């Protein structure tokens, strides 16, 4: 008979948010003050990226990078880039569950704060706030994993 938790061992999976912070924020308004006279509505291109790195034993930094650029025929109205990060303490989490947490759940927890900071930065630059739609990081992660698996299954076998 094996003992699992009666021996006093701390072996239960645990995840906790230690801190969240702005790691980098940049706002450019290269055509001011003329941009405020433009009649044309700019096209807005938004990109995001998720990264993580091990910061210490049982601590991971997860960073959500959001870049947005508003352009019109006359030029660039604004460009903004935000890297918003969080430190997460992670103990006793199996490897097969760690990656989904770092790429889906952690960004989901950070995104509402990053969204507000980005909207405020654009508004402080003299433009209407840029309100990003919510992102389903879980679905994106699952889609990426399906693409990786499909590519692996479709890869040609090694030559003999």
N, C-alpha and C positions, 0 to 999 in steps of 0.2 A: 504494500500500500504506500502510495506517495503522498507527501504533504505538499500543498500548493501555497496556501496563505497562512496556515497555522504556525509556521516556523518564524513568523515575524519579518520575513523577507519582503522587500518593497519591489514587487514584480508586476504590478498592475500598470497597464499603459497610461501615461499621463502626458497631456499637452497643455501648455499655458502660454498666454501672451505676456511677455515680459515688458516690452516697450514698443511704441510705434512712433515714427518720426519722419520728417521731411529730410531726405538725404541730399536731394538736389532740386532746385526750382529755378527755371529760367523763363523770362517773358521778354519778347522783343516786339517793338512797335516801330518798325523801320521807316514807315512812310508818314509818321505824324509830323505836323498836324494835318497835312493834306488828306489823310485817310478818312477823317471825320466829315469830309465834304463829298466823298464818293457816293454815287447813287446806286451803284450795282451791289447786289447781295454777293458776298464772297462765297466761294466753295470751301468747305471745311473738310480737311483730311485728317482722320484720327487713327493713330496706331498705338498698340500697347504690346508690352513684352513682360514676361515674368521670369525672374531669375532667383536663385537661392544659392547660398553658400554656408558651409559649416563655420560658425563664428567661434565656437568652443565646444568642449564635450557637452553633449546633450542640448546644444543651442544652435539654432539655425536662423540666419537672416533671410527673409523673403522680401524681394523688392518688386514692386509693380511700377513699370515705367510707362507713362502716357505722354505721347507727343501729339500736338495738334497744330495745324497750319491753315490759316485762312487766306486764300488768294482770290484776287479778282483780276480783270484785264489790266488794271492800272498797276498791279503789283501785289506784294504781300501786305495784308492788313495786320496780321499778328502771327507770331509763332510762340508756342508755349511748350515747355517740357518739364515734367514732374517725375521724380523718382521718389516714391513713398515706400517706406520699408517698415518691417516689424521684426522684432526678435521673438522667437518662439522657443520655449523650453520643451524638449521632447525626450521622454524617457520610456523605455520598454515598449516602443512601438515597432512592430515587425517591419522589415524592409519593404515588403510588398504593400504595406499600408502607408509608409512614410512618403513615397513619391506622390500619391494622390493627395495627401494632405498638403504638401509643399506647393503643388501646382494647381490645386483646385480650391481646397477649403481655406487655406491661409490667404490667398488673394481675395476670396469672397469676403473675408473679415476686414481686409484692409481697404477694399475698393470704395465703400461709402465715404470714408474720410478723404481719400485721394480725390474723389469726384468733387467734393465740396471745396477743397483747396484749389483745384483747377478752375472751378467756376468762379471763385473769389478772385483769383489772379487775373483772369480774363476781364472780369467786371472792373477790377481796380485799374486795368489798362484802358478803360474808357469804352468798352464794348459790352453788349448784352452778355450775361453770364453764359458760359458754355455748359449746358446741362447734358451730360452723357447719359444714355440709356443704361439701365442695369445690364450687367454682363453675367451670363450663366457660365462661370468658370468650370463647373462640374461637367457640363455638356461639352464644352470645348476640350477639356482634358480627355473625355471619352472618345471624342471624334479624332483627336490626335493619336490616341492609342490604337484606334481602329485602323487609321492610315498607316501607322508604323507596322502593325501586324500584317496588313494587306500587302505592304511593300516587301516584308520579310517572306511571306508565303509566295509572292509572285517573283521573287528573286531567282535567277537561274542557278541551278545546282552547279557545284564546282566541277571543273573538267577533270576527268580521270586519266 
